[in-house]
Amino acid sequence: MVDVELYGPQKVTKTIALVDSGADYCLFNIEFAKEIGVEIGKCEKSRTIGVEGGSKEIFITEIELQVKNLNKVKILVGFIDSRSVTGLIGQIGFFDKHRIKFERDHDAFEINPIK
């Protein structure tokens, strides 16, 4: 879990997110979109598989995201109406800009920007 800030057109909000190598997109609960001023009606619609055991609609848009102690990045995120998702850091847009190192035997992980 990492601390993140989501930068929207109207506001910045803080939350926590799970770094999830199995997730394609960074996903955040739809309530965060409302809070930071993202207009869901203007977002690209897509579907994700695996959340709540099925397929769910997601609303994709570009925002700035900052993981604590790292630089802000402009990234495509999906907002989802799901009680089981607060925040997920997925591969598209984040893993390709950072080196993620999981060390299960040490119960630790690192995130470093790719230069």
Residue frames relative to the residue before (quaternion, step in Angstrom):
aa qw qx qy qz dx dy dz
M 1.0000 0.0000 0.0000 0.0000 0.00 0.00 0.00
V 0.0652 -0.7888 0.6110 0.0166 3.54 -1.05 0.85
D 0.4658 -0.6317 0.5386 0.3065 3.54 -1.25 0.49
V 0.0056 -0.8047 0.5932 -0.0211 3.59 -0.88 0.94
E 0.2156 -0.7155 0.6432 0.1671 3.50 -1.36 0.41
L 0.2017 -0.7566 0.6144 0.0969 3.54 -1.00 0.93
Y 0.1838 -0.7943 0.5755 0.0643 3.56 -0.73 1.14
G 0.0564 -0.8135 0.5788 -0.0083 3.56 -0.54 1.18
P 0.7302 -0.4287 0.2995 0.4397 3.54 -1.29 -0.02
Q 0.7959 0.3072 -0.1508 0.4994 3.59 1.10 -0.63
K 0.8258 0.0705 0.0416 0.5580 3.56 1.07 -0.62
V 0.3033 -0.6875 0.6208 0.2236 3.54 -1.37 0.26
T 0.0192 -0.7933 0.6083 0.0182 3.56 -1.03 0.75
K 0.3326 -0.7330 0.5638 0.1852 3.54 -1.22 0.56
T 0.1005 0.7634 -0.6353 0.0589 3.54 -1.21 0.64
I 0.4167 -0.6395 0.5509 0.3375 3.54 -1.28 -0.28
A 0.0945 -0.7941 0.5991 0.0380 3.54 -1.18 0.60
L 0.4245 -0.6741 0.5512 0.2480 3.51 -1.21 0.65
V 0.3322 -0.6985 0.5936 0.2222 3.59 -0.87 0.93
D 0.0028 -0.8435 0.5277 -0.1005 3.56 -0.34 1.33
S 0.2596 -0.8003 0.5228 0.1372 3.58 -0.20 1.27
G 0.6463 0.5205 -0.3206 0.4567 3.60 1.22 -0.28
A 0.6148 0.5415 -0.3503 0.4541 3.59 1.26 -0.16
D 0.4350 -0.6831 0.5194 0.2727 3.57 -0.95 0.85
Y 0.8094 0.2183 -0.0775 0.5397 3.57 0.66 -1.16
C 0.4694 -0.5407 0.5837 0.3830 3.48 -1.37 0.16
L 0.0624 -0.8079 0.5859 -0.0104 3.57 -0.76 1.05
F 0.0151 -0.7789 0.6269 -0.0049 3.51 -1.06 0.83
N 0.6180 -0.5551 0.4088 0.3779 3.53 -1.16 0.60
I 0.5928 -0.6184 0.3994 0.3266 3.55 -1.03 0.86
E 0.5610 0.6080 -0.3905 0.4038 3.61 1.13 -0.48
F 0.6147 0.5389 -0.3508 0.4569 3.61 1.11 -0.60
A 0.5990 0.5535 -0.3612 0.4521 3.61 1.05 -0.71
K 0.6623 0.4976 -0.3000 0.4730 3.56 0.91 -0.92
E 0.6682 0.5331 -0.2972 0.4255 3.56 0.93 -0.94
I 0.7705 0.3594 -0.2006 0.4868 3.61 0.91 -0.86
G 0.5975 -0.6335 0.3349 0.3599 3.59 1.28 0.12
V 0.3788 0.6969 -0.5160 0.3234 3.61 1.12 0.53
E 0.3068 -0.7434 0.5673 0.1773 3.58 -0.86 0.99
I 0.3687 -0.7712 0.4807 0.1954 3.56 -0.26 1.32
G 0.6340 0.5607 -0.3277 0.4199 3.62 1.02 -0.75
K 0.6968 0.4454 -0.2664 0.4951 3.59 1.21 -0.41
C 0.5376 0.6328 -0.3942 0.3940 3.59 1.29 -0.05
E 0.5134 -0.5860 0.5225 0.3466 3.52 -1.30 0.46
K 0.2920 -0.7572 0.5586 0.1717 3.58 -0.95 0.87
S 0.0654 0.7580 -0.6469 0.0517 3.51 -1.16 0.75
R 0.3571 -0.7033 0.5562 0.2617 3.57 -1.28 -0.14
T 0.1871 -0.7542 0.6167 0.1260 3.52 -1.18 0.58
I 0.2678 -0.7531 0.5817 0.1508 3.54 -1.15 0.60
G 0.7252 0.4511 -0.3222 0.4084 3.55 -1.06 0.76
V 0.6067 0.5231 -0.3706 0.4700 3.59 1.16 -0.38
E 0.8370 0.0126 -0.0754 0.5418 3.56 -0.78 1.09
G 0.6576 -0.5716 0.2987 0.3893 3.57 1.10 0.69
G 0.7636 0.2997 -0.1965 0.5371 3.59 1.17 0.33
S 0.6306 -0.4940 0.4253 0.4212 3.51 -1.22 -0.65
K 0.0328 -0.8017 0.5966 -0.0155 3.57 -0.88 0.97
E 0.4970 -0.6387 0.5006 0.3074 3.55 -1.16 0.66
I 0.0711 -0.7696 0.6326 0.0497 3.54 -1.11 0.78
F 0.3019 -0.7334 0.5898 0.1523 3.53 -1.23 0.63
I 0.1466 -0.8436 0.5161 0.0230 3.55 -0.34 1.30
T 0.1448 0.7615 -0.6212 0.1153 3.53 -0.99 0.93
E 0.4713 -0.6527 0.5082 0.3058 3.56 -1.27 0.30
I 0.0601 0.7617 -0.6423 0.0599 3.53 -0.97 0.97
E 0.4591 -0.6009 0.5377 0.3728 3.54 -1.31 -0.11
L 0.0917 -0.7771 0.6227 -0.0047 3.50 -1.06 0.94
Q 0.0436 -0.7986 0.5998 0.0265 3.56 -1.01 0.77
V 0.2484 -0.7197 0.6334 0.1384 3.52 -0.82 1.09
K 0.6023 -0.5917 0.3948 0.3623 3.57 -0.94 0.90
N 0.8421 0.1437 -0.1781 0.4883 3.55 -0.98 1.05
L 0.6591 0.4277 -0.3283 0.5243 3.62 1.23 0.32
N 0.6059 -0.5529 0.4235 0.3845 3.56 -1.29 0.26
K 0.5765 -0.5564 0.4721 0.3676 3.53 -1.28 0.45
V 0.0728 -0.7757 0.6246 0.0526 3.57 -1.13 0.69
K 0.3823 -0.6615 0.5911 0.2586 3.52 -1.19 0.69
I 0.0792 0.8288 -0.5334 0.1491 3.54 -0.63 1.11
L 0.4410 -0.6379 0.5528 0.3051 3.54 -1.22 0.54
V 0.0027 -0.7810 0.6244 -0.0099 3.56 -0.87 0.96
G 0.3006 -0.7175 0.5944 0.2036 3.50 -1.28 0.46
F 0.2086 -0.7444 0.6194 0.1364 3.53 -1.04 0.81
I 0.0880 -0.8210 0.5634 -0.0291 3.55 -0.83 1.05
D 0.3531 -0.7067 0.5752 0.2122 3.54 -1.09 0.80
S 0.3705 0.7113 -0.4975 0.3305 3.55 0.10 1.33
R 0.4323 -0.6991 0.5096 0.2545 3.55 -0.90 0.94
S 0.6891 0.5046 -0.2896 0.4320 3.60 1.13 -0.52
V 0.7068 0.4055 -0.2678 0.5142 3.63 1.24 -0.08
T 0.1308 -0.7314 0.6657 0.0694 3.52 -0.88 1.07
G 0.7534 -0.2643 0.1993 0.5682 3.55 0.72 -1.11
L 0.0408 -0.7651 0.6426 0.0066 3.53 -1.09 0.87
I 0.2141 -0.7257 0.6370 0.1478 3.56 -1.01 0.83
G 0.0736 -0.8286 0.5549 -0.0123 3.56 -0.42 1.27
Q 0.7644 -0.4424 0.2631 0.3882 3.49 -1.39 0.01
I 0.7006 0.4925 -0.3041 0.4173 3.61 0.68 -1.06
G 0.8426 0.1693 -0.1583 0.4861 3.53 -0.70 1.14
F 0.7559 0.3272 -0.2136 0.5253 3.60 1.11 -0.47
F 0.7032 0.4522 -0.2771 0.4735 3.60 0.73 -0.99
D 0.6725 0.4829 -0.3159 0.4633 3.61 1.08 -0.56
K 0.6874 0.4266 -0.2849 0.5141 3.62 1.27 -0.07
H 0.7587 0.2946 -0.1515 0.5609 3.58 1.31 -0.18
R 0.3546 -0.6676 0.6033 0.2540 3.51 -1.26 0.48
I 0.1144 -0.7947 0.5957 0.0207 3.54 -0.63 1.19
K 0.0510 -0.8068 0.5882 -0.0211 3.57 -0.72 1.08
F 0.1202 -0.7840 0.6080 0.0361 3.56 -0.61 1.20
E 0.0384 -0.7772 0.6280 0.0066 3.56 -0.96 0.91
R 0.2005 -0.8308 0.5098 0.0979 3.52 0.20 1.30
D 0.6554 0.5335 -0.3200 0.4283 3.58 0.97 -0.81
H 0.7243 0.3570 -0.2286 0.5438 3.59 1.26 -0.35
D 0.3699 -0.7498 0.4652 0.2907 3.58 1.35 0.05
A 0.5924 0.5452 -0.3589 0.4722 3.55 0.95 0.99
F 0.0344 -0.7688 0.6342 0.0744 3.52 -1.34 0.21
E 0.2442 -0.7504 0.5986 0.1374 3.56 -1.32 0.45
I 0.1092 -0.7377 0.6595 0.0948 3.51 -1.26 0.57
N 0.0436 0.7910 -0.6066 0.0673 3.55 -0.73 1.12
P 0.4826 -0.6595 0.4819 0.3163 3.60 -0.95 0.79
I 0.3806 -0.6699 0.5817 0.2606 3.55 -1.16 0.66
K 0.3040 -0.7809 0.5213 0.1616 3.58 -0.72 1.05
